[in-house]
Amino acid sequence: MGLFNRKQTKKNTPAGVSVQTARRTADTDFNLPVRSEAEYSLYDTLRKSVPIIDAAIIKTVRLVGGFTVKCTDSRYQDALDDFVGNVKVGMSGQSLQTFVDEYLDDLITYGNAVGEIVLSEGGESVAGLCNAEIRSIEVREGKNPLTADYYLRDGKETRLLTNPALIVFTALNPAPNQPYGVSVLRGLPYLSRILMRIYESVGQNFDRVGNVRYAVTYKPQDSADKAFAKERAEQIANEWSAGMQDSRNGQVRDFVAVGDVDIKVIGAENQMPDIQIPVRQLLEQITAKLGIPPFLLGLNWSSTERMSQQQTDILTSELEYYRRLLTPMIKKICRSFLRVQGSSADAEVIWNSINLQDETELAEARLKNAQAMEIEARLGLTE
C-alpha cells in the first residue's frame, strides 16, 4: 500500500476549528503557492556544481547523529527495537536511521521533506518506509489551518492522497500561513554563480597560459626577401609545426631558419590575476550560511585547526535545532508501528549526546567540577 496505489478509504471528519489569524476571503483561492520545479532543480545544480555546499550538507546530516527509541510499554520494546533497526527503506535501505538521514538531506536541500509509512497489503504490519520526491507532492490547507492535505502531482493533474495519517512532512523555517519551508541554500545561487565564474575564468586563463602557444614572426630585410616573403613564411610555419609535432612524440628536432625570425610565447608578458581574496570572501559567505566550521570543509584560514568553544556551542545549537524538527516525525512513525501492533503506547526519542569537544578538555572540565564540588562540600556551601 504505497503513495501511488492507495485505496480509497473513508476519512473521519475533523472537528471544526476557529482560527482568527488565518486570512481567508470568499473570492480568493486559499490554496498556498507551490514550489516550482526550477527551484528544486536549482538546488540540485548548486550541490553538483559547488562541492563545498554538498560536503557541508553531508557533514551536517552525519553530525546530527543517531538515536534510540523508548516505548512507554516495555512489552513492545523488543518489537520496536527490531522495527527501528530493520525496517526496510526504499529499494535498498534498512533501518529508521537510514530513512531519517535521507529525510534530513532533503529537508536541508529543499526546505521540505516528505515520506510515507508503507503498510502491507492487509494493513496488519508496516512493510517499510520511503522518502517521496518533494517535487511530486503538493501541500494544501485541509479543513482548517491546523491540518494539511497532500496531493500527488501526475503531470498537469493532482490527486488527493486519501490517507494523510501515513504521510510525514516537515518544513524548514516556514513563513506564517505557509506550508512550505525555506531551503538553507536560498541566497547562495548568486554567490555561487560568481564563484563558478571565477573558477571558469581561471580555467580559461590556464588554457591560454599553461598550454603554451607560440607566435613566430618572419621579418624580411630587403626587396628580395619581400618578394619571396609568402613562400618563406609558409616554409617556416611548416618546419615549426613539424618540430612541435616531433617534440610531442618525444623526439628532438632543431628549427633552422634564414633571416630575421622572432619567436615569442603568446601571453608570456601577462600575469594570472590573484583570486585568493575574492574567492575567500565568497566562501566565507557560503560557509556562514551553511553553519559548518570552515576547517571541517578543508578551508584552513587560521593558524589553528581546532574549534573554539563559541564555534562548538553554535554548531551544537544548529544540530539540536535539526533534531527538534526530526523528533515529531520519528515519533509519528513509531506510533504508527505501535498502533498496527495493537498497542496504544507512546514512543520517546532519545538522541545520542553531541560531543564536539576535545576529550582532554572534557576530562579537565570534569576534574575541575569535581574539585569545586569537593571544596564546597568541605566548606558546607552545598545544600
C-alpha positions in Angstrom: 0.0 0.0 0.0 2.0 2.9 -1.3 1.6 6.5 -2.3 0.7 5.5 -5.9 -1.9 2.8 -5.2 -3.7 3.9 -2.1 -7.2 2.5 -1.9 -10.0 4.9 -1.2 -10.9 4.9 2.5 -13.4 6.9 4.4 -12.0 9.8 6.4 -13.2 10.9 9.7 -14.4 14.5 9.5 -12.3 16.6 12.0 -14.0 18.8 14.4 -14.4 22.5 13.4 -11.6 24.8 14.5 -11.9 28.6 14.5 -8.6 30.3 13.7 -8.8 34.1 14.0 -5.4 34.9 12.4 -5.9 32.9 9.2 -6.5 35.1 6.2 -9.4 33.9 4.1 -11.6 35.7 1.6 -14.6 34.5 -0.3 -13.2 35.4 -3.7 -9.7 34.1 -3.2 -8.5 30.5 -3.5 -6.8 29.7 -0.2 -4.5 27.1 -1.8 -1.0 28.0 -0.9 1.8 28.6 -3.5 3.6 25.6 -4.9 7.3 25.4 -5.2 8.4 25.3 -8.8 10.4 22.5 -10.5 13.0 25.1 -11.5 13.7 26.0 -7.8 14.3 22.4 -6.8 16.5 21.8 -9.9 18.5 24.9 -9.0 19.3 23.5 -5.6 20.4 20.2 -7.2 22.6 22.1 -9.6 24.2 24.0 -6.7 25.2 20.8 -4.9 26.6 19.3 -8.1 28.5 22.5 -9.1 29.9 23.6 -5.7 31.5 20.7 -3.8 31.7 22.7 -0.6 27.9 23.0 -0.4 27.4 19.3 -1.0 30.1 18.5 1.6 28.6 20.8 4.2 25.1 19.2 3.9 26.5 15.7 4.1 28.6 16.5 7.2 25.5 18.2 8.8 23.5 15.1 8.3 26.2 12.9 9.9 26.8 15.3 12.8 23.1 15.2 13.8 23.9 11.7 15.0 21.9 8.7 16.0 19.1 8.0 18.4 17.2 5.3 20.2 13.5 5.0 20.7 12.0 4.0 24.1 8.5 2.6 24.3 6.3 3.6 27.3 5.0 0.0 27.4 8.0 -2.3 28.0 6.2 -5.3 26.4 6.6 -3.8 23.0 10.2 -2.5 23.4 11.8 -5.5 21.7 9.4 -5.3 18.7 10.0 -1.5 18.5 13.8 -2.0 18.6 13.6 -4.6 15.8 11.5 -2.2 13.8 13.9 0.7 14.3 16.9 -1.4 13.3 15.5 -3.5 10.5 12.6 -1.6 8.8 13.0 -1.6 5.0 13.7 1.8 3.5 13.1 2.2 -0.2 14.6 -0.4 -2.5 17.9 -0.9 -0.8 18.0 0.8 2.6 17.3 -0.6 6.0 16.7 0.9 9.5 14.9 4.0 10.6 18.2 5.8 10.9 18.7 5.5 7.1 15.3 6.9 6.5 16.0 9.9 8.8 19.3 10.6 7.1 17.8 10.8 3.7 14.8 12.8 5.1 17.1 15.3 6.7 19.2 15.6 3.5 16.0 16.6 1.6 14.9 18.9 4.3 18.2 20.9 4.3 18.5 21.0 0.5 14.9 21.8 -0.5 13.5 23.2 2.7 10.9 20.5 2.8 10.9 16.7 3.2 8.1 14.2 2.8 8.0 10.4 3.4 5.5 7.7 3.7 4.8 4.8 6.0 4.0 1.9 3.7 1.7 -0.8 5.1 1.5 -4.4 4.0 -1.3 -5.4 1.7 -3.6 -6.4 4.5 -2.6 -3.4 6.7 -1.5 -5.7 9.5 2.1 -4.5 9.6 4.4 -1.8 8.5 6.1 -3.1 5.3 8.6 -0.2 5.1 9.3 3.5 4.7 10.1 5.5 1.7 11.2 9.1 1.1 9.0 10.6 -1.6 10.3 13.1 -4.1 9.3 16.5 -2.9 8.6 17.6 -6.5 5.7 15.2 -6.8 3.9 16.3 -3.6 1.7 19.3 -3.2 0.6 20.5 0.2 -2.6 22.4 0.7 -4.6 23.5 3.7 -7.1 21.0 5.0 -10.4 21.6 6.7 -8.8 24.2 8.9 -5.4 26.0 9.1 -4.2 23.3 11.6 -4.5 20.4 9.1 -2.9 19.7 5.7 -4.0 17.7 2.7 -1.4 16.1 0.4 -1.8 15.8 -3.3 0.3 13.7 -5.8 1.2 15.5 -9.0 0.7 13.4 -12.0 1.6 15.6 -15.0 -0.7 18.5 -15.0 -3.2 16.8 -12.7 -3.1 16.4 -8.9 -4.7 13.6 -7.0 -5.6 13.7 -3.3 -3.8 11.2 -1.1 -6.6 9.7 0.9 -4.7 8.5 4.0 -2.6 11.5 5.3 -2.0 9.7 8.6 0.7 7.7 6.8 2.4 10.8 5.4 5.2 12.5 7.3 6.0 16.1 6.2 8.5 18.6 7.6 9.1 22.2 6.6 12.2 24.2 7.4 11.6 27.7 8.7 8.1 28.2 7.0 6.7 31.6 6.7 3.4 32.4 8.6 0.4 30.7 7.0 2.7 28.9 4.5 3.1 25.1 4.5 6.4 25.1 2.6 9.8 25.7 4.2 12.8 27.6 3.0 16.0 25.8 1.8 19.3 26.5 3.6 20.6 27.2 0.1 18.4 30.1 -0.5 20.5 33.2 -1.2 23.5 31.1 -2.4 22.8 30.9 -6.2 24.0 34.4 -6.8 27.3 33.9 -4.8 27.8 30.5 -6.3 27.4 31.9 -9.8 30.1 34.4 -9.2 32.4 31.8 -7.6 31.9 29.4 -10.6 32.6 32.3 -13.0 35.9 32.9 -11.3 36.9 29.3 -11.5 35.8 29.1 -15.1 38.0 32.2 -15.9 40.9 30.6 -14.1 40.5 27.5 -16.3 40.4 29.6 -19.4 43.5 31.5 -18.4 45.4 28.3 -17.8 44.3 27.1 -21.2 45.9 30.2 -22.6 48.9 30.4 -20.4 49.5 26.9 -19.2 49.1 25.4 -22.7 51.9 27.4 -24.3 51.3 28.8 -27.7 54.0 30.5 -29.9 54.0 33.5 -32.2 56.5 33.0 -35.0 57.2 36.3 -36.9 59.3 36.5 -40.1 60.6 40.0 -40.9 62.0 40.3 -44.5 65.0 42.6 -44.7 65.4 43.6 -48.4 63.3 43.6 -51.6 64.5 40.1 -52.5 63.2 38.8 -49.1 60.0 40.6 -49.5 59.4 39.1 -53.0 59.5 35.6 -51.5 58.1 36.5 -48.1 54.9 34.4 -48.5 56.8 31.3 -49.6 59.4 31.6 -46.8 56.7 32.2 -44.2 54.9 29.1 -45.3 58.2 27.1 -45.1 58.9 28.5 -41.6 55.3 27.6 -40.5 55.6 24.0 -41.8 59.0 23.5 -40.2 57.9 24.9 -36.9 54.8 22.7 -36.9 56.8 19.6 -37.8 59.3 20.4 -35.0 56.5 20.8 -32.4 54.9 17.6 -33.5 58.1 15.7 -33.1 58.6 17.1 -29.6 55.1 15.7 -28.7 56.3 12.3 -29.8 59.4 12.5 -27.7 61.8 13.4 -30.5 64.2 16.4 -30.5 64.3 18.4 -33.7 66.2 21.6 -34.4 64.5 24.5 -36.0 66.7 26.2 -38.6 65.6 29.4 -40.4 67.2 32.0 -42.6 66.6 35.7 -42.0 65.1 37.6 -39.1 62.7 35.3 -37.3 61.2 36.3 -34.0 59.6 33.6 -31.7 57.6 34.6 -28.6 55.3 32.9 -26.2 51.8 34.2 -26.5 50.7 35.8 -23.2 54.1 35.5 -21.6 54.0 39.1 -20.5 50.6 38.7 -18.8 50.1 37.6 -15.2 47.4 35.4 -13.7 45.0 37.5 -11.6 45.1 36.9 -7.9 41.8 35.3 -6.9 42.5 34.4 -3.3 40.8 37.4 -1.8 37.5 37.3 -3.8 37.3 33.6 -3.6 37.8 33.6 0.2 35.1 36.3 0.6 32.6 34.3 -1.4 33.5 31.1 0.5 33.1 32.9 3.8 29.5 33.9 2.8 28.7 30.4 1.8 30.1 28.7 4.9 28.3 31.3 7.1 25.1 30.3 5.5 25.7 26.5 5.8 26.7 26.7 9.5 29.7 24.4 9.4 33.2 25.5 10.7 35.5 26.2 7.7 38.2 23.7 8.7 35.7 20.8 8.6 35.3 21.6 4.9 39.1 21.8 4.3 39.3 25.6 4.4 42.4 26.5 6.6 42.0 30.2 7.1 43.6 30.4 10.6 46.8 29.2 12.3 44.8 26.7 14.4 42.6 23.9 13.1 40.6 23.4 16.3 37.1 24.6 17.1 36.8 27.3 19.7 34.2 27.0 22.5 32.0 29.5 20.7 32.1 27.6 17.4 31.2 24.4 19.3 28.2 25.9 21.0 26.9 27.4 17.8 27.3 24.2 15.8 25.7 22.2 18.7 22.7 24.5 18.8 22.4 24.1 15.0 22.4 20.3 15.3 19.9 20.4 18.2 17.6 22.5 16.0 17.5 19.9 13.3 16.9 17.2 16.0 13.8 19.1 17.2 12.5 19.1 13.7 13.0 15.4 13.2 11.7 14.2 16.6 8.0 14.6 15.8 8.4 12.8 12.5 10.2 9.9 14.2 7.6 9.7 17.0 4.8 9.6 14.4 6.4 6.7 12.6 7.0 4.7 15.8 3.4 5.4 17.0 2.1 4.2 13.7 4.1 1.0 14.1 2.8 0.5 17.7 -0.9 1.1 16.6 -0.5 -1.5 13.9 0.8 -3.9 16.6 -2.3 -3.2 18.7 -0.7 -1.0 21.3 -1.7 2.4 22.5 1.7 3.1 24.0 3.8 6.2 23.1 7.4 6.4 22.0 10.2 8.6 23.2 13.1 9.6 21.0 16.5 9.7 22.9 19.2 11.3 20.8 22.9 10.4 21.3 24.9 13.1 23.0 26.7 15.5 20.7 30.4 15.5 21.6 32.4 18.1 19.6 34.9 18.9 22.3 38.4 17.5 22.7 38.5 14.6 25.2 41.3 16.1 27.1 39.4 19.3 27.6 36.3 17.4 28.7 38.3 15.4 31.2 39.9 18.6 32.6 36.4 20.2 32.9 35.1 17.2 34.8 38.1 17.2 37.1 37.6 20.9 37.9 33.9 20.4 38.6 34.7 17.5 40.9 37.3 19.6 42.8 34.9 22.5 43.1 32.1 20.2 44.5 34.6 18.7 47.0 35.7 22.2 48.2 32.0 23.3 48.5 31.2 20.2 50.5 34.1 20.8 52.9 33.0 24.4 53.5 29.4 23.5 53.9 28.3 25.6 50.9 26.2 22.9 49.3 22.6 22.4 50.4 
